[in-house]
Amino acid sequence: MKKHNFNAGPAILPPSVFREASAAVLDFAGGLSILEISHRSTEFTKVLDETTALIRELLNLPEYYEVLYLSGGASTQFFMTAMNLLDADARACYIDTGSWSAKAIKEAKAFGRVEVVGSSKEDGYSYIPKDIQIPTDAAYLHITSNNTIFGTQFHQLPETSVPIVADMSSDILSRPIDINRYGLIYAGAQKNLGPAGVTLVVVNKEMLGKVSRTIPSMLDYRIHISKQSTYNTPPVFPIYVMMLNLRWLKENGGLKAVDKRNKEKAAILYSEIDANPLFKGVVTEAADRSLMNVTFRLEREELTADFLKACATAGCVGVKGHRSVGGFRASIYNAMEKSSVEVLIGVMQEFSKQRG
Amino acid sequence: MKKHNFNAGPAILPPSVFREASAAVLDFAGGLSILEISHRSTEFTKVLDETTALIRELLNLPEYYEVLYLSGGASTQFFMTAMNLLDADARACYIDTGSWSAKAIKEAKAFGRVEVVGSSKEDGYSYIPKDIQIPTDAAYLHITSNNTIFGTQFHQLPETSVPIVADMSSDILSRPIDINRYGLIYAGAQKNLGPAGVTLVVVNKEMLGKVSRTIPSMLDYRIHISKQSTYNTPPVFPIYVMMLNLRWLKENGGLKAVDKRNKEKAAILYSEIDANPLFKGVVTEAADRSLMNVTFRLEREELTADFLKACATAGCVGVKGHRSVGGFRASIYNAMEKSSVEVLIGVMQEFSKQRG
């Protein structure tokens, strides 16, 4: 039976990417596996170069932005951004839109003054704070562009001239962005980019070199830039799979086309949630709903286990909501087919007929 | 033509590991790829548990040692060890046996007093310093157990009651060790453990919690221990491949058996280097020669390119020495078959006949 993978991350990737990655594990370069080639080989240098070219093209990056492949996930970027961008006597602004924002705020506090300029915490993170005043002397404004757990997403950036630092782990390359608004973007790969094990950082290099503290080499963006992400051995296979996924994204029309597909998928699923008397959405402001992670609940919570069983029977996996929110979460990243979303909608409709 | 992979890292793994890993990329758990399953799924929890059980069994770990799967490579451990183990007013001792030791020393200096108690730097790192006095109040003694670039290896530990912190990136699980001598062991996976993208840390937890500085969550061993390496999303696929490789190691007799095979492979290759009038070893003290990375040169250096060509013709890849040493380096890790070493020896003998 075909599986429809609604997991929040690690998450679905296109079937063609799995096929090519599987083949490369057996034979990538003249009889050698992708897992045993040198990170300084001609073959892997080509992988790095093509990956960077694809990122540059898809995000339309001006030349003063650098592209890095690091490790440690977004959780490492929570402190690495502050360590590199926030001097001890400077201030940075943060918008608190969920668990990941809260962690970024906590980790940054060890490095400089952190001001939380907006938060929806008191309301269960059920919307994106608006009309926020951001002091113009802030080193940066940090946002979590999409909130995997609560299912909200920034659809408009806050008005500010301050460079934005964004955790885009769960919506990077899912829609066009105005890169010039951002000083730095980071993303753990395992939601919309590739498998777990690599972290993408895109940084305007004019942001760097302005803090006075000593930074360990592996935590200094400038060192990774100077060595083009091979200061140490990078995660070869995760980067390779990311390249395959970026190729797929480009071949399928790039960001405008995937944005259109993502909006269509989200629209039909949210329509069902709103129309079906058995279900309701988690996010209170419809305008802030995520196009990536669709969160919803049953009106009668005692039916939760039965609904999850119905999902499993139809091949829909990963629909259970995060333990801190409960209910359901359907993650419908770039690689998710509209037909899979329709299968889930079918389950909801059938469940409603039988139990409504 | 069969390739014989003498690369220093990322490096050779057993063919059965490549086959199983390739299959898991297509279908690991009931129709899902290993690249798209949740790190909190039952299936991946089993992978983590089995990997840890294998590490514990192979290294014969007492219960107070913890096993962690981190990222960032040994290069991250260079500072993370000092950050977690060395208080600002305490001192740690380091033995400088090559480029990696030197980097560990440099990074540690930002955190406390670092004393280099032994070094072979002035002699081109061509031996392992002996008869070293280590002050008993040192927080730890740091060594690089095997030096990938220069081809030396500790075959006896320095005499000291101080806990040893060892970078074992290139010889971990290649021979039995007395774990009780070590406070902490770390290893980038990509030489003897698995593919690039995961870092193994084995730590005696009594070493932890003794420094007063603030440590970012992702750099604090105690946090990773409390969450059993799932504080954030771990590198799922590299860990899975490591598990496959550990299974292979156990099925093939464990550390005693692999040590015997490694010694046999090294012995026949060093014998050829010593016997063949065209070649000479790089390491000046034969007792310090590495069983993992066999470094050698031509007596007539002008023949270097020709010898590499002869290697390539026979399917031997990765034989070129590190750029800082020159000459040749044959890395013969656990997964390297004796028959592949014999192919390389054949090339040396044939080359000697023709050019000697």
Interface residues (C-beta under 8 A of the other chain):
Chain A: M1 K2 K3 N5 N7 A8 G9 P10 A11 I12 L13 F18 R19 A21 S22 A23 V25 L26 G30 G31 L32 S33 L35 E36 I37 S38 H39 S71 G72 G73 A74 S75 T76 F78 F79 M83 K103 K106 E107 A110 G188 Q190 G194 P195 A196 G197 V198 T214 P216 S217 M218 L219 Y231 N232 T233 P234 P235 V236 F237 P238 V241 G315 V317 G318
Chain B: M1 K2 K3 N5 N7 A8 G9 P10 A11 I12 L13 F18 R19 A21 S22 A23 V25 L26 G30 G31 L32 S33 L35 E36 I37 S38 H39 S71 G72 G73 A74 S75 T76 F78 F79 M83 K103 K106 E107 A110 G188 Q190 G194 P195 A196 G197 V198 T214 P216 S217 M218 L219 Y231 N232 T233 P234 P235 V236 F237 P238 V241 G315 V317 G318
